[in-house]
Amino acid sequence: MRITFNMQYNQGINSITSTQERLLKASAQLEKQTRILTPSDDPSGSARAISLEQNIQQTAQFQVNNQAVKNSLTLQETVLSNIKGAIQDARTLTLSLGNGSYDPDDREAVTSQLTAIRDQIFDLMNSRDELGGYLFSGYKDQTQPYEYNSATGKYEFRGDEGVKELQVGLSVTIPANASGKNVFDGVDKRFTTTTPTVNAPVTAAQVDVSNQSVYDSFFRANYSGLPAADNSVRVALVAGVPDTYEVYVGGSATPAATGNYTPGQPVNFAGLEIEVTGAAVGGDVTFNMAAPEKTNILDSLTELINQVNSGISGDVLAAQVSDSIVELDNSSLKIGSAQSLVGGHINILDSIYGGNEDLQIATKSHKASIVEVDYVTAITNITKEETALQAVQATFSKITGMSLFDYIS
């Protein structure tokens, strides 16, 4: 086979080009710190690397979400703690209103402090996060959650009951905010009774709650909210030796309690003190468990302030103080439950964050084992290809410089 000059020339150019390409590839691998420059370099490894990178980016977003949720929950926790502290201050002041030595000026001073506390709580309930959204408006985070309605004299919730959640793990979402309706509204007012009715020879009766916690337990066990429910309590005074009383609950024909009755002494039942007036034996006293009512801390404090400023005193003041103390305590319990929930979510976030960090390290290490270049190997390849290129170039120069005339003597 005859080898022409063109064939020698083209073969030399191809060798130089091929060696240069290998040198450029080795240099690029070292520069970019990856051995897979294009999918064709390692189709299987490239596919695995893409999948692992997607996992890395997804986990990184989970961590961003985690921090955003934690910041919001930490702020909520602080706000709730401040509200709870303000409620405790209000409770102390409310108890002081029962001081018999206080005159109207003293009570006015107390209500001024209660007004300041109510306004402080109002501001806290309308707190915003770092992005300007309201913490307790639910989905409607650009709507102020609580506003005062001058027409009704009530503080009304303007948000909704939705909760915004962010994904912080493959199957874990955590609420980033709360609805004020669930945290601050729906506070139970004090459980009481209706005004009693009497049958002769009883001429009058008065029912007072002497032990609120005992009555609360009785109320929860026996009250029914059904329309046709019988929530009555009837105290029958039976003549005999000695005289006795029988207490019937909910229309039952079987007495829930019995005992000896002493005229002039109250009947005590389920945390209630029933005082009877008149030649009572043979008559009865009937009253109902009053339907439960709901409120919020702002309305509760407003009612207390307005009632005290109206000049109430004596038993009416004592009843108002009792009502307010129960509502303050119930508000504090609701907020405490919300605090516990927030604290639990923060603990979960911390645990998930640590797990995600470990996952990121493992995933990045796995990806690195697939795509990252080994420095020693890369430098060796560059040196090898540089040497090969020099040799090819030198050979090409000699071959292309050869001529037939060099061999003619």
Secondary structure, DSSP 8 states (H G I E B T S, - for coil): ----HHHHHHHHHHHHHHHHHHHHHHHHHHHHT-S-SSGGG-HHHHHHHHHHHHHHHHHHHHHHHHHHHHHHHHHHHHHHHHHHHHHHHHHHHHHHTT-TT--HHHHHHHHHHHHHHHHHHHHHHT-B-TTS-BTTBTT-TTS-SEEEETTTTEEEE-S-S---EEEEETTEEEE---BHHHHTS-EE----B---EEETTEEEEEEEES-HHHHHHHHHHH---STT---EEEEEEE-SSS-EEEEEETT-SS-SEEEE--TTS-EEETTEEEEEEES-TT-EEEEEB----EE-HHHHHHHHHHHHHTT--HHHHHHHHHHHHHHHHHHHHHHHHHHHHHHHHHHHHHHHHHHHHHHHHHHHHHHHHHH---HHHHHHHHHHHHHHHHHHHHHHHHHHH--GGGG--
